[in-house]
Amino acid sequence: MIIKSAKDMTRYSGLKIEASYNLEKKCLILLEKNYECICGLKCNHFPVIKSFDDKEYTFTLSNNGYTLPDYRRKRYAKKIKRIIIKNKKNQIDCIIQNMKKSKVKHYDLHHNGKNVCINEQGVISIIDFDIAVINDNPLTKEIEWSHRWEGRGKNEWKKSKFKQSLNKNIYYERIKWKINDQLRKICGIL
């Protein structure tokens, strides 16, 4: 189990601590409610809320393994064995399908992989949903800016129609690429 305290995300997303906590809680509840494992591993690719405290803004969550930077550090220091990812493509497809089904978009997948986890059984997970969008409704201008620009260059944005672009799968294709790229670069997983 992991205990997570919500943070004030005003600097990054424009969300104060309560709004950040409620957004992550709502995302995780939606993901769990709509979850269907299609990768064949009978696992969950997102944290599961075990308990929460609305006054202290804390969660007790399932442990989804090592973040990619932690995994890399521990492997380099020879503190853990190499993890073999099982059915990587199917796992990533499962993650994407469940995010689509729940209408959740994660806008905090860093290039360093800090919000992607792998556990010792080779399961890939996405964590940290405090900068996200549900039902294509950004809660702040900062999140809306990320939402609008996702998958487009400056010239494309000027020419595109925002509502039409939301219906396309540009976001989900980009997420697939990001997860694959992070696994390859950070962990040497092909």
C-alpha positions in Angstrom: 0.0 0.0 0.0 1.0 3.6 -0.7 -0.1 6.6 1.2 -0.4 9.7 -1.0 -1.0 13.2 0.1 -2.5 15.6 -2.4 -0.3 18.6 -3.3 -1.1 22.1 -4.2 -0.8 22.1 -8.0 -1.5 25.8 -8.6 1.9 26.3 -10.2 1.5 23.4 -12.7 -2.2 23.0 -13.3 -3.9 26.0 -11.5 -5.5 23.6 -9.0 -5.4 24.1 -5.3 -4.9 21.2 -3.0 -8.6 20.3 -2.6 -9.4 20.5 -6.3 -6.2 18.5 -7.1 -7.3 15.8 -4.6 -10.8 15.6 -5.9 -9.7 15.4 -9.5 -7.4 12.5 -8.8 -10.0 10.8 -6.7 -12.6 11.1 -9.4 -10.2 9.8 -12.1 -9.3 6.8 -10.0 -12.9 6.0 -9.2 -13.9 6.2 -12.8 -11.0 4.1 -13.9 -11.8 1.4 -11.3 -15.5 1.5 -12.0 -15.1 1.1 -15.8 -12.0 -1.2 -15.7 -11.8 -4.2 -17.9 -8.5 -6.1 -18.4 -8.0 -7.0 -22.0 -4.3 -7.7 -21.9 -4.7 -11.3 -20.6 -2.7 -10.7 -17.4 -5.7 -10.2 -15.1 -4.2 -7.1 -13.5 -4.9 -3.5 -13.0 -2.9 -0.8 -14.7 -4.0 2.1 -12.5 -3.8 2.6 -8.7 -6.8 1.4 -6.8 -8.1 3.5 -3.9 -8.2 1.4 -0.7 -9.2 4.3 1.5 -9.2 8.1 1.5 -9.5 11.0 3.9 -11.4 14.0 2.5 -10.3 16.3 5.4 -6.5 15.5 5.2 -6.6 15.0 1.3 -4.9 11.7 1.5 -5.3 8.3 -0.2 -4.2 4.8 0.6 -3.5 3.3 -2.8 -2.5 0.0 -4.2 1.3 -0.3 -4.9 1.9 -0.3 -8.6 5.6 -1.0 -8.4 8.6 1.2 -9.3 8.4 4.4 -11.2 10.6 4.2 -14.3 13.3 6.5 -12.9 13.3 4.5 -9.6 13.6 1.2 -11.5 16.5 2.6 -13.6 18.3 3.8 -10.4 17.9 0.5 -8.6 18.9 -1.6 -11.6 22.0 0.5 -12.1 22.9 0.1 -8.4 22.1 -3.7 -8.8 19.6 -3.6 -6.0 16.9 -5.3 -8.0 16.7 -7.8 -10.8 15.7 -7.0 -14.3 12.0 -7.0 -14.8 10.6 -8.6 -18.0 7.5 -6.8 -19.3 4.9 -9.3 -20.4 2.8 -8.6 -23.5 3.9 -4.9 -23.6 1.7 -4.0 -26.6 -1.4 -5.6 -25.1 -0.8 -3.9 -21.7 -0.5 -0.5 -23.4 -3.6 -1.1 -25.4 -5.4 -2.1 -22.2 -4.3 1.1 -20.5 -5.5 3.2 -23.5 -8.8 1.4 -23.8 -9.6 1.9 -20.1 -8.7 5.5 -20.3 -10.9 6.0 -23.3 -13.8 4.0 -21.7 -13.5 6.2 -18.6 -13.1 9.4 -20.6 -9.9 10.2 -18.6 -6.9 11.9 -20.2 -3.6 12.1 -18.2 -1.7 15.3 -18.8 1.4 14.6 -16.6 3.3 11.9 -18.4 6.8 13.3 -18.1 9.6 12.5 -20.5 11.5 11.0 -17.5 8.8 8.4 -16.9 8.0 9.4 -13.3 4.2 8.6 -13.7 4.7 5.2 -15.4 5.3 2.2 -13.1 6.4 -1.4 -13.6 6.1 -4.0 -10.9 8.1 -7.2 -10.4 5.5 -9.2 -12.3 6.1 -7.1 -15.4 2.9 -5.1 -15.2 2.9 -1.5 -16.6 0.8 1.1 -14.7 0.0 4.8 -15.0 -0.1 6.8 -11.7 -0.7 10.3 -10.5 -3.9 11.7 -12.0 -3.8 15.1 -10.4 -3.3 16.8 -13.7 -5.9 15.3 -15.9 -9.1 15.9 -17.9 -12.4 14.1 -17.6 -15.0 14.1 -20.4 -12.9 16.7 -22.3 -13.6 19.3 -19.6 -10.4 20.9 -18.3 -10.8 22.4 -14.8 -8.4 25.3 -15.3 -6.9 27.4 -18.0 -3.5 25.7 -17.5 -5.0 22.3 -18.0 -7.0 23.5 -21.0 -3.9 24.8 -22.6 -2.3 21.4 -22.3 -5.5 19.8 -23.6 -5.7 22.0 -26.6 -2.1 21.7 -27.7 -1.9 17.9 -27.2 -0.6 16.3 -30.4 -0.5 19.5 -32.5 2.1 22.0 -33.7 1.6 25.7 -33.6 0.5 25.9 -37.2 -1.9 23.0 -36.9 -3.5 24.7 -33.8 -4.2 27.9 -35.8 -5.9 25.9 -38.5 -7.7 23.3 -36.5 -11.2 23.4 -34.9 -10.9 22.6 -31.2 -14.1 20.5 -30.9 -13.3 18.4 -34.0 -9.8 17.6 -32.8 -11.2 16.4 -29.5 -13.1 13.6 -31.2 -9.9 12.2 -32.9 -7.6 9.7 -31.2 -4.6 11.9 -31.5 -4.2 12.1 -27.7 -4.4 8.3 -27.2 -1.9 7.6 -30.0 0.5 10.1 -28.5 0.1 8.4 -25.0 0.9 5.0 -26.6 4.0 6.5 -28.1 5.1 8.2 -24.8 4.7 5.0 -22.8 6.6 3.0 -25.3 9.3 5.7 -25.6 9.7 5.9 -21.8 10.0 2.2 -21.4 12.6 2.0 -24.2 14.7 5.0 -23.2 14.7 4.7 -19.5 14.6 1.0 -19.0 16.0 -0.4 -22.2 12.7 -2.3 -22.7 11.8 -2.9 -26.3 
